[in-house]
Amino acid sequence: MAIGDASARRARGSVRLPRTAGFWLLGAALLILMCAAGAPTPLYRVYQEHWGFSAMTLTAVFAVYAVALLLALVTVGGLSDYVGRRPVLAVALVVEAVSMGMFLTAGGVGTLLTARVLQGLATGTATAVISATLVDLQPLRNPRLGALVNSVAPTVGLAAGALASGLLVQYAPAPTTLVFAAFLAAFVLLAAAVTLLPETVSRRPGALASLRPRVAVPRQARVPFVAAAPCLVATWAMGGLYLSLGPSLAAGVLHVQNHAVGGLVVATLTGAGALASLLLRDRAPGPVMGWGAVVLATGTALTLVALAATSIPGFLLSTAVAGFGFGAAFLGAFRSLALLAGPSERAELFAAMYVVSYLAFSVPALIAGAAVRSLGLSATTAAYGSVVIVLALGAALLRLLSARRATPPPAPAADAAEGQPVIR
């Protein structure tokens, strides 16, 4: 009977991928989306040289992506909870492909801004859906795998996209078109492939109402969400600095004109973040979040010292330290929240997480772009880094205080060993 039913479904064109295959297809889609998000970073200086725009305009091109992404998250971020994961993701990937086509034909700042807006809308929509569906489809024997892929794929993707784009800009012909032609083909194929995913959500009323801009955090996740928010802000503020002005720092402060080095700077930060996620994936999320914030603060301080000394090796090494803290803090924050919502609540919870992250990702970078005009790149970076250090140390302190409050006092008759705090 089961074989006959399966044959009937194939005959009706409803063949679906197995659960495991669907999970890894989503992981690949998230990776490629983040590669595409990181790819424009080494090109910003090229566009700036060709079209003669300011640092403020450069960071605006970067920021409109994040603003559009936020708009998608707070409107359609939870739509897949009502109409299903597959259709929302397929449409998002088609829009992503359109944005790649606009990058291919960009002849000025206006087209570039439009392409980034479309990319932000598509990436925001797809990220919310993929994050939720990865948890839906994660192997039953490994309930942490969805959170791990959600944490590792963005950082690996940003690293790979920035590095590959930097290499193409420096060494390949047609650097502003070749990379986007490849992504255009990839997203067309992905849009077709996701139609074969197993659907994890039943359609239910309320789709139109869900489009009202809102951030929904389930009641049971609110206290952990507040505790994790400072880590999200500190990590993504640092990421915003590197992805908007990283290549400019390499050229303007360290006097390195090779575009591949600009991509390497971003890849070092995000690659170290991915390594941290892999190495710490089995550790308790609370301590990982707290210690990750400390490492982020340390790496940021070392980065400012390296820039002041104009040391290229020191800059790359300190960037790796900051990136490791970035990955650890984000992994701890994400894992502490990932399983606190039911299947019908996950997309909106992840949307809320990304709202906090991308506000921190875009707004400080835009302010920094405006400040460069009056303060200069070096002074702006020093001020920006100092704020990140304060935020990261504040996040670590908040984690320590919340852990102490959550630890019950030892019973009067307990011995010293039994009375030691237990950090969960």
MOKA-V671244 format. One record per residue. N is the residue number from 1. PSI is psi in whole degrees, 0 to 359 (NA if undefined). BURIAL is # if it has 16 or more other C-alpha atoms within 10 Angstrom, else .. D_FIRST is the distance of its C-alpha to the first C-alpha in whole Angstrom. Layout:
BEGIN
[[N | PSI | BURIAL | D_FIRST] [N | PSI | BURIAL | D_FIRST]]
END
This chain:
BEGIN
[[1 | 317 | . | 0] [2 | 320 | . | 4] [3 | 319 | . | 5] [4 | 319 | . | 5] [5 | 318 | . | 6] [6 | 318 | . | 9] [7 | 320 | . | 10] [8 | 320 | . | 10] [9 | 320 | . | 12] [10 | 320 | . | 14] [11 | 328 | . | 15] [12 | 5 | . | 17] [13 | 24 | . | 19] [14 | 34 | . | 17] [15 | 136 | # | 17] [16 | 149 | # | 18] [17 | 150 | # | 20] [18 | 159 | . | 19] [19 | 313 | # | 21] [20 | 316 | . | 23] [21 | 320 | . | 24] [22 | 320 | # | 24] [23 | 312 | # | 27] [24 | 332 | . | 29] [25 | 318 | # | 29] [26 | 319 | # | 30] [27 | 318 | # | 33] [28 | 320 | # | 34] [29 | 317 | # | 34] [30 | 319 | # | 37] [31 | 314 | # | 39] [32 | 322 | # | 39] [33 | 316 | # | 40] [34 | 328 | # | 43] [35 | 314 | # | 44] [36 | 326 | # | 45] [37 | 325 | # | 46] [38 | 340 | # | 49] [39 | 322 | # | 50] [40 | 341 | # | 52] [41 | 309 | # | 54] [42 | 343 | # | 56] [43 | 344 | # | 57] [44 | 317 | # | 59] [45 | 324 | # | 62] [46 | 312 | # | 61] [47 | 319 | # | 61] [48 | 319 | . | 64] [49 | 321 | . | 66] [50 | 320 | . | 65] [51 | 356 | . | 65] [52 | 36 | . | 68] [53 | 168 | . | 66] [54 | 173 | . | 67] [55 | 327 | # | 65] [56 | 316 | # | 65] [57 | 322 | # | 63] [58 | 311 | # | 61] [59 | 334 | # | 60] [60 | 319 | # | 59] [61 | 320 | # | 57] [62 | 317 | # | 55] [63 | 327 | # | 55] [64 | 330 | # | 54] [65 | 311 | # | 50] [66 | 323 | # | 50] [67 | 316 | # | 51] [68 | 321 | # | 49] [69 | 317 | # | 46] [70 | 318 | # | 47] [71 | 317 | # | 47] [72 | 318 | # | 43] [73 | 318 | # | 43] [74 | 353 | # | 44] [75 | 295 | # | 43] [76 | 5 | # | 39] [77 | 327 | # | 39] [78 | 5 | # | 37] [79 | 325 | # | 35] [80 | 342 | # | 32] [81 | 342 | # | 31] [82 | 321 | # | 31] [83 | 355 | # | 30] [84 | 153 | # | 28] [85 | 316 | # | 28] [86 | 306 | # | 27] [87 | 321 | . | 29] [88 | 317 | # | 33] [89 | 319 | # | 32] [90 | 316 | # | 32] [91 | 318 | . | 35] [92 | 319 | # | 37] [93 | 327 | # | 36] [94 | 316 | # | 37] [95 | 322 | # | 41] [96 | 318 | # | 41] [97 | 321 | # | 41] [98 | 319 | # | 44] [99 | 323 | # | 46] [100 | 323 | # | 46] [101 | 324 | # | 47] [102 | 323 | # | 50] [103 | 321 | # | 51] [104 | 325 | # | 51] [105 | 7 | . | 54] [106 | 128 | # | 55] [107 | 7 | . | 59] [108 | 178 | . | 61] [109 | 324 | # | 60] [110 | 312 | . | 59] [111 | 322 | # | 56] [112 | 317 | # | 55] [113 | 318 | # | 55] [114 | 317 | # | 53] [115 | 318 | # | 50] [116 | 324 | # | 50] [117 | 312 | # | 50] [118 | 319 | # | 47] [119 | 320 | # | 45] [120 | 317 | # | 46] [121 | 315 | # | 44] [122 | 316 | # | 41] [123 | 319 | # | 41] [124 | 316 | # | 42] [125 | 311 | # | 39] [126 | 322 | # | 37] [127 | 316 | # | 38] [128 | 317 | # | 37] [129 | 314 | # | 33] [130 | 318 | # | 33] [131 | 316 | # | 35] [132 | 318 | # | 32] [133 | 329 | # | 29] [134 | 321 | # | 30] [135 | 322 | # | 30] [136 | 319 | # | 27] [137 | 1 | # | 25] [138 | 148 | # | 28] [139 | 137 | . | 26] [140 | 332 | . | 26] [141 | 349 | . | 28] [142 | 77 | . | 31] [143 | 356 | . | 31] [144 | 351 | # | 35] [145 | 323 | # | 33] [146 | 314 | # | 33] [147 | 323 | # | 36] [148 | 312 | # | 38] [149 | 320 | # | 36] [150 | 329 | # | 37] [151 | 320 | # | 41] [152 | 317 | # | 41] [153 | 316 | # | 40] [154 | 317 | # | 42] [155 | 318 | # | 45] [156 | 318 | # | 44] [157 | 314 | # | 43] [158 | 318 | # | 47] [159 | 310 | # | 48] [160 | 318 | # | 47] [161 | 315 | # | 47] [162 | 317 | # | 51] [163 | 314 | # | 52] [164 | 319 | # | 50] [165 | 318 | # | 52] [166 | 318 | # | 55] [167 | 319 | # | 55] [168 | 319 | # | 54] [169 | 319 | # | 57] [170 | 324 | . | 59] [171 | 348 | . | 59] [172 | 156 | . | 56] [173 | 158 | . | 57] [174 | 57 | . | 56] [175 | 333 | # | 55] [176 | 359 | # | 55] [177 | 325 | # | 52] [178 | 313 | . | 51] [179 | 323 | # | 49] [180 | 332 | # | 47] [181 | 319 | . | 46] [182 | 316 | . | 44] [183 | 324 | # | 43] [184 | 313 | # | 42] [185 | 319 | . | 40] [186 | 318 | # | 38] [187 | 329 | # | 37] [188 | 315 | # | 36] [189 | 319 | . | 34] [190 | 321 | # | 32] [191 | 323 | # | 32] [192 | 321 | . | 30] [193 | 325 | # | 28] [194 | 344 | # | 27] [195 | 346 | # | 25] [196 | 359 | # | 22] [197 | 146 | # | 23] [198 | 138 | # | 20] [199 | 131 | # | 22] [200 | 357 | # | 23] [201 | 133 | # | 25] [202 | 142 | . | 24] [203 | 142 | . | 27] [204 | 160 | . | 29] [205 | 158 | . | 33] [206 | 7 | . | 36] [207 | 313 | # | 36] [208 | 318 | . | 39] [209 | 329 | . | 41] [210 | 344 | # | 39] [211 | 349 | # | 41] [212 | 130 | . | 45] [213 | 123 | . | 46] [214 | 158 | # | 46] [215 | 117 | # | 45] [216 | 118 | # | 43] [217 | 117 | # | 43] [218 | 150 | # | 41] [219 | 316 | . | 43] [220 | 347 | . | 42] [221 | 359 | # | 43] [222 | 314 | . | 46] [223 | 312 | . | 49] [224 | 327 | . | 47] [225 | 315 | # | 47] [226 | 321 | . | 51] [227 | 327 | # | 51] [228 | 340 | # | 49] [229 | 316 | # | 51] [230 | 325 | # | 54] [231 | 319 | # | 52] [232 | 318 | # | 50] [233 | 311 | # | 53] [234 | 315 | # | 55] [235 | 312 | # | 53] [236 | 338 | # | 52] [237 | 318 | # | 56] [238 | 318 | # | 56] [239 | 321 | # | 53] [240 | 322 | # | 55] [241 | 313 | # | 58] [242 | 319 | # | 57] [243 | 341 | # | 55] [244 | 315 | # | 57] [245 | 2 | # | 61] [246 | 306 | # | 60] [247 | 327 | # | 61] [248 | 324 | # | 64] [249 | 317 | # | 65] [250 | 320 | # | 64] [251 | 314 | # | 67] [252 | 329 | . | 69] [253 | 316 | # | 70] [254 | 354 | # | 69] [255 | 39 | . | 70] [256 | 117 | # | 67] [257 | 352 | . | 66] [258 | 121 | # | 64] [259 | 332 | # | 60] [260 | 329 | # | 58] [261 | 324 | # | 60] [262 | 317 | # | 59] [263 | 325 | # | 55] [264 | 325 | # | 56] [265 | 311 | # | 57] [266 | 318 | # | 54] [267 | 325 | # | 52] [268 | 315 | # | 54] [269 | 306 | # | 53] [270 | 328 | # | 50] [271 | 318 | # | 49] [272 | 326 | # | 51] [273 | 319 | # | 49] [274 | 320 | # | 45] [275 | 317 | # | 47] [276 | 318 | # | 48] [277 | 320 | # | 44] [278 | 316 | # | 43] [279 | 331 | . | 45] [280 | 12 | # | 45] [281 | 335 | # | 42] [282 | 4 | . | 41] [283 | 157 | . | 45] [284 | 133 | . | 45] [285 | 326 | # | 45] [286 | 303 | # | 48] [287 | 324 | # | 51] [288 | 318 | # | 49] [289 | 315 | # | 50] [290 | 310 | # | 53] [291 | 328 | # | 54] [292 | 321 | # | 53] [293 | 322 | # | 55] [294 | 315 | # | 58] [295 | 321 | # | 57] [296 | 314 | # | 57] [297 | 318 | # | 60] [298 | 313 | # | 62] [299 | 323 | # | 60] [300 | 317 | # | 62] [301 | 317 | # | 65] [302 | 326 | # | 65] [303 | 317 | # | 64] [304 | 322 | # | 67] [305 | 316 | # | 69] [306 | 320 | # | 68] [307 | 319 | # | 69] [308 | 327 | . | 72] [309 | 1 | . | 73] [310 | 46 | . | 71] [311 | 112 | . | 69] [312 | 312 | # | 66] [313 | 319 | . | 65] [314 | 322 | # | 66] [315 | 315 | # | 64] [316 | 320 | # | 61] [317 | 315 | # | 61] [318 | 328 | # | 61] [319 | 321 | # | 59] [320 | 320 | # | 56] [321 | 313 | # | 57] [322 | 321 | # | 57] [323 | 322 | # | 53] [324 | 317 | # | 52] [325 | 321 | # | 53] [326 | 307 | # | 51] [327 | 318 | # | 48] [328 | 314 | # | 49] [329 | 319 | # | 50] [330 | 319 | # | 47] [331 | 313 | # | 44] [332 | 318 | # | 46] [333 | 315 | # | 46] [334 | 315 | # | 42] [335 | 330 | # | 41] [336 | 342 | # | 43] [337 | 338 | # | 41] [338 | 322 | # | 38] [339 | 19 | # | 36] [340 | 0 | # | 38] [341 | 150 | # | 36] [342 | 172 | . | 32] [343 | 324 | . | 30] [344 | 356 | # | 31] [345 | 350 | # | 35] [346 | 317 | # | 35] [347 | 318 | # | 35] [348 | 324 | # | 38] [349 | 314 | # | 40] [350 | 325 | # | 39] [351 | 318 | # | 41] [352 | 319 | # | 44] [353 | 317 | # | 44] [354 | 334 | # | 45] [355 | 310 | # | 47] [356 | 314 | # | 49] [357 | 314 | # | 49] [358 | 338 | # | 49] [359 | 317 | # | 52] [360 | 331 | # | 54] [361 | 326 | # | 53] [362 | 312 | # | 55] [363 | 311 | # | 57] [364 | 323 | # | 60] [365 | 321 | # | 59] [366 | 319 | # | 60] [367 | 319 | # | 63] [368 | 319 | # | 64] [369 | 322 | # | 64] [370 | 325 | # | 67] [371 | 333 | # | 69] [372 | 324 | # | 69] [373 | 321 | . | 72] [374 | 326 | . | 74] [375 | 336 | . | 73] [376 | 161 | . | 72] [377 | 318 | # | 69] [378 | 311 | # | 70] [379 | 321 | . | 72] [380 | 317 | # | 68] [381 | 320 | # | 66] [382 | 316 | # | 68] [383 | 317 | . | 68] [384 | 312 | # | 64] [385 | 323 | # | 64] [386 | 320 | # | 66] [387 | 319 | # | 64] [388 | 319 | # | 61] [389 | 315 | # | 62] [390 | 316 | . | 63] [391 | 315 | # | 60] [392 | 316 | # | 58] [393 | 324 | # | 61] [394 | 321 | # | 60] [395 | 319 | # | 56] [396 | 319 | # | 57] [397 | 318 | # | 60] [398 | 319 | # | 57] [399 | 317 | # | 54] [400 | 316 | # | 57] [401 | 319 | . | 58] [402 | 326 | . | 55] [403 | 320 | # | 54] [404 | 322 | . | 57] [405 | 328 | . | 56] [406 | 349 | . | 53] [407 | 119 | . | 54] [408 | 146 | . | 55] [409 | 151 | . | 59] [410 | 148 | . | 59] [411 | 149 | . | 60] [412 | 326 | . | 64] [413 | 358 | . | 63] [414 | 148 | . | 61] [415 | 180 | . | 63] [416 | 321 | . | 63] [417 | 320 | . | 60] [418 | 338 | . | 58] [419 | 3 | . | 59] [420 | 142 | . | 58] [421 | 147 | . | 56] [422 | 115 | . | 53] [423 | 124 | . | 51] [424 | NA | . | 48]]
END
